Amino acid sequence: MTAPYTTPGFEGSYLGAADKISPLAIMECKICWTPYDPAEGDDTRQVSPGTAFTDLPDDWTCPGCSAPRAQFLVREDPGAATAPLLAEMAHRTAALVADFTEVFNGKMRDLPMVNHALHVEAVAFRPHEGGFLGALVAPWFLNLIFLPPEGYPLKEATAKEVIRFPSGEYEFLHNARDQTGPYLACSLFSPMGDFTSQLQAVEVARAAMVELFKAGNRAETDRAAEIRAIRTADLAPPETEPAPETAPHSDPSRRTLITGGLGQ
């Protein structure tokens, strides 16, 4: 269960307890009535759309009057009815992040494939088929992750399962970790050398979750053999000359992502 959000809190709504509001809650400044809608984010502070009020930076202030976020009230909360489900999702994604942070610290930190500009972060998780689906950014991969519900038919580690989405069919691998429990993963990017910042990786992860549910992408993701061949060639090291230590980074776009990383 997410701990109550009290430092800083917000006045007038559940005494500042964040576990009483959902990530969809639209907040309103009681000084100037400026709203904060997580669906829109905040351009003035470069807060990405999809950022919940409780996930705002500690020093975030009202874009209308610069009042601290402690002065915000709940205007409406479309996700209030699903608060218990969202609390479970927060608990399970926190366990997922803790598990892979431990992997990074214990096994991956000193490996050359690791991008030290990145850290482990769960992105854009949502309820899906009784469980929770989202993306996991790590210094060495970006994966789709499905946290299955209780009773889901599980398979042995690394066993494959194809899951259908509006944009096509995708190959997931079964696995499990101590804190997370069973999960299924579909690789989008690995290694992560093309990403220059955590913000960029998170934006691509969010874009992947959007594109995943667009039926218009089906024709592209169904070109499985072609996609795999292109992706394999792109990731292969040069045959004669080693890659320079400071190779230029490309900018992974959502179109590149949906055609080059997702289709299986």
C-alpha positions as CSV (number, residue, x, y, z in Angstrom):
1,M,0.0,0.0,0.0
2,T,1.3,3.4,-0.9
3,A,2.3,5.4,2.2
4,P,0.2,8.6,2.9
5,Y,1.7,11.6,1.1
6,T,2.3,14.2,3.8
7,T,5.6,16.0,3.0
8,P,4.6,18.2,1.4
9,G,0.9,17.4,1.5
10,F,-2.1,19.2,0.1
11,E,-4.8,20.9,2.2
12,G,-8.5,20.3,2.4
13,S,-8.6,16.9,0.7
14,Y,-8.2,13.8,2.9
15,L,-5.6,15.7,5.1
16,G,-3.0,15.3,2.4
17,A,-3.2,11.5,2.2
18,A,-2.1,10.5,-1.4
19,D,-3.6,7.0,-1.0
20,K,-7.0,8.6,-1.0
21,I,-6.7,10.0,-4.5
22,S,-6.0,8.2,-7.8
23,P,-3.4,9.1,-10.4
24,L,-6.3,10.5,-12.4
25,A,-7.2,13.1,-9.8
26,I,-7.6,16.7,-11.2
27,M,-6.3,19.1,-8.5
28,E,-7.1,22.8,-8.2
29,C,-5.2,25.6,-6.6
30,K,-7.3,27.2,-3.8
31,I,-5.5,30.5,-4.3
32,C,-6.1,31.2,-8.0
33,W,-8.2,28.1,-9.1
34,T,-5.6,27.0,-11.6
35,P,-6.2,23.3,-12.2
36,Y,-3.6,20.5,-12.6
37,D,-4.8,17.8,-14.9
38,P,-2.5,14.8,-15.1
39,A,-3.7,14.1,-18.6
40,E,-2.1,17.3,-19.7
41,G,0.9,17.7,-17.4
42,D,2.5,21.1,-17.0
43,D,4.4,22.7,-19.9
44,T,5.8,25.4,-17.7
45,R,7.8,22.9,-15.7
46,Q,8.2,20.3,-18.5
47,V,6.1,17.8,-16.7
48,S,5.0,15.1,-19.2
49,P,1.3,14.3,-19.7
50,G,0.3,11.3,-17.6
51,T,2.2,12.5,-14.5
52,A,0.0,12.1,-11.4
53,F,-0.2,15.0,-9.0
54,T,1.5,13.0,-6.3
55,D,4.4,12.3,-8.7
56,L,5.2,16.0,-9.3
57,P,8.7,17.3,-8.3
58,D,8.9,18.4,-4.6
59,D,9.6,22.0,-5.7
60,W,6.6,22.1,-8.1
61,T,4.4,25.2,-7.7
62,C,1.2,26.4,-9.2
63,P,1.8,27.7,-12.8
64,G,-0.8,30.4,-12.2
65,C,0.3,32.0,-8.9
66,S,3.4,30.1,-7.7
67,A,1.6,28.7,-4.7
68,P,3.1,25.5,-3.3
69,R,1.3,22.3,-4.1
70,A,0.2,22.0,-0.5
71,Q,-2.4,24.6,-1.5
72,F,-4.2,22.3,-4.0
73,L,-7.5,20.6,-3.5
74,V,-9.2,17.7,-5.3
75,R,-11.5,19.1,-7.9
76,E,-12.6,15.8,-9.3
77,D,-11.2,12.3,-9.3
78,P,-12.3,10.0,-12.2
79,G,-10.3,7.2,-10.8
80,A,-11.7,7.3,-7.3
81,A,-13.8,4.2,-7.7
82,T,-10.7,2.2,-8.7
83,A,-8.5,3.5,-5.9
84,P,-8.0,0.0,-4.3
85,L,-7.0,-1.5,-7.7
86,L,-4.6,1.4,-8.3
87,A,-3.1,0.9,-4.8
88,E,-2.5,-2.7,-5.7
89,M,-0.9,-1.6,-9.0
90,A,1.3,0.8,-7.1
91,H,2.4,-1.9,-4.7
92,R,3.3,-4.4,-7.5
93,T,5.1,-1.9,-9.7
94,A,7.1,-0.6,-6.7
95,A,8.2,-4.3,-6.0
96,L,9.1,-4.6,-9.7
97,V,11.3,-1.5,-9.6
98,A,12.9,-2.6,-6.3
99,D,13.7,-6.0,-7.8
100,F,15.4,-4.6,-10.9
101,T,17.2,-1.9,-9.0
102,E,18.7,-4.7,-6.9
103,V,19.7,-6.5,-10.1
104,F,21.4,-3.3,-11.3
105,N,23.3,-2.8,-8.1
106,G,24.3,-6.4,-7.7
107,K,25.1,-7.5,-11.2
108,M,24.8,-4.9,-13.9
109,R,26.4,-1.7,-12.6
110,D,29.9,-2.3,-14.0
111,L,29.0,-3.9,-17.3
112,P,29.8,-1.8,-20.5
113,M,26.3,-2.3,-22.0
114,V,24.8,-0.2,-19.1
115,N,23.7,3.3,-19.8
116,H,24.4,5.2,-16.6
117,A,22.2,8.1,-17.6
118,L,19.2,5.9,-16.9
119,H,17.7,4.4,-13.8
120,V,14.9,1.8,-13.2
121,E,11.4,3.2,-13.5
122,A,8.0,1.8,-14.1
123,V,6.1,3.8,-16.8
124,A,2.5,4.1,-17.8
125,F,1.2,1.0,-16.0
126,R,-2.6,0.3,-16.3
127,P,-5.0,-2.4,-15.4
128,H,-5.1,-5.0,-18.1
129,E,-6.9,-8.4,-18.3
130,G,-7.1,-8.7,-14.5
131,G,-3.4,-7.8,-14.0
132,F,-1.3,-4.7,-14.8
133,L,0.5,-3.8,-18.0
134,G,3.1,-1.1,-18.6
135,A,6.7,-0.4,-19.5
136,L,9.9,-0.8,-17.5
137,V,12.9,1.4,-18.2
138,A,16.3,0.1,-16.9
139,P,19.8,1.1,-17.7
140,W,20.2,-1.9,-20.0
141,F,16.7,-2.5,-21.4
142,L,13.2,-1.1,-22.1
143,N,10.5,-3.8,-21.8
144,L,6.8,-4.2,-21.9
145,I,5.8,-5.9,-18.6
146,F,2.6,-7.7,-17.8
147,L,2.0,-8.5,-14.1
148,P,-0.5,-11.3,-14.2
149,P,-3.5,-11.7,-11.9
150,E,-3.8,-14.5,-9.4
151,G,-4.7,-17.7,-11.2
152,Y,-3.1,-16.8,-14.5
153,P,-1.7,-19.9,-16.2
154,L,2.1,-19.5,-15.7
155,K,4.9,-21.2,-17.5
156,E,8.5,-22.0,-16.7
157,A,11.1,-19.2,-16.8
158,T,11.9,-18.0,-20.4
159,A,8.9,-19.9,-21.8
160,K,7.3,-17.9,-24.6
161,E,3.7,-16.6,-24.8
162,V,2.1,-14.6,-27.6
163,I,-0.3,-11.9,-26.3
164,R,-2.6,-10.1,-28.7
165,F,-3.2,-6.3,-28.6
166,P,-5.1,-4.0,-31.1
167,S,-1.8,-3.3,-32.9
168,G,-0.8,-6.9,-33.3
169,E,0.6,-10.0,-31.6
170,Y,3.7,-9.8,-29.3
171,E,6.0,-12.4,-27.9
172,F,6.4,-12.3,-24.1
173,L,8.7,-14.4,-22.0
174,H,7.6,-15.7,-18.6
175,N,9.8,-15.1,-15.6
176,A,9.6,-14.4,-11.8
177,R,11.6,-12.5,-9.2
178,D,11.5,-12.6,-5.4
179,Q,9.6,-9.3,-4.8
180,T,7.7,-9.0,-8.0
181,G,6.5,-12.6,-8.3
182,P,5.6,-13.9,-11.8
183,Y,5.7,-11.5,-14.7
184,L,5.9,-11.6,-18.5
185,A,8.3,-9.4,-20.5
186,C,8.5,-8.3,-24.1
187,S,11.8,-6.6,-25.2
188,L,11.5,-3.2,-26.9
189,F,15.1,-1.9,-26.7
190,S,18.3,-3.5,-25.5
191,P,21.0,-2.2,-25.0
192,M,20.0,1.4,-24.2
193,G,22.9,3.3,-25.7
194,D,20.7,5.4,-28.0
195,F,19.0,7.1,-25.1
196,T,20.6,10.3,-23.8
197,S,18.4,10.9,-20.8
198,Q,15.8,9.3,-18.5
199,L,13.2,11.7,-19.8
200,Q,13.8,10.5,-23.3
201,A,13.5,6.9,-22.3
202,V,10.3,7.5,-20.4
203,E,8.8,9.4,-23.3
204,V,9.5,6.5,-25.6
205,A,8.1,4.1,-23.1
206,R,4.9,6.2,-22.8
207,A,4.6,6.4,-26.6
208,A,5.0,2.6,-26.9
209,M,2.1,2.1,-24.5
210,V,-0.1,4.4,-26.7
211,E,1.0,2.8,-30.0
212,L,0.4,-0.7,-28.6
213,F,-3.4,-0.1,-28.5
214,K,-3.7,1.5,-31.9
215,A,-5.2,-0.9,-34.5
216,G,-3.7,1.1,-37.3
217,N,-0.3,-0.2,-36.4
218,R,-1.3,-3.9,-37.1
219,A,0.0,-4.0,-40.7
220,E,3.4,-2.9,-39.5
221,T,3.8,-5.1,-36.5
222,D,2.6,-8.2,-38.5
223,R,5.8,-8.0,-40.6
224,A,7.5,-10.2,-38.1
225,A,10.4,-11.7,-40.1
226,E,11.3,-8.4,-41.8
227,I,11.3,-6.5,-38.5
228,R,13.4,-9.1,-36.7
229,A,16.0,-9.1,-39.5
230,I,16.2,-5.3,-39.6
231,R,16.5,-5.1,-35.8
232,T,19.2,-7.8,-35.7
233,A,21.2,-6.0,-38.3
234,D,20.9,-2.6,-36.6
235,L,22.1,-4.1,-33.3
236,A,25.0,-6.1,-34.8
237,P,28.5,-4.7,-34.1
238,P,30.7,-3.7,-37.1
239,E,32.7,-6.6,-38.6
240,T,36.0,-4.7,-38.9
241,E,36.1,-1.6,-36.8
242,P,35.0,-1.3,-33.2
243,A,32.3,1.3,-32.4
244,P,33.8,4.6,-31.2
245,E,33.5,5.2,-27.4
246,T,31.5,8.3,-28.0
247,A,29.3,7.2,-30.9
248,P,26.5,9.7,-31.8
249,H,23.1,8.8,-30.4
250,S,20.0,8.5,-32.5
251,D,16.6,9.7,-31.4
252,P,14.2,6.7,-30.9
253,S,10.9,7.8,-32.3
254,R,7.5,6.2,-31.6
255,R,7.3,5.1,-35.2
256,T,10.7,3.5,-35.0
257,L,9.7,1.9,-31.8
258,I,6.4,0.3,-33.1
259,T,8.0,-1.0,-36.3
260,G,11.4,-2.0,-35.0
261,G,10.9,-3.1,-31.4
262,L,7.4,-4.4,-30.8
263,G,6.4,-6.7,-33.7
264,Q,7.1,-10.4,-33.1
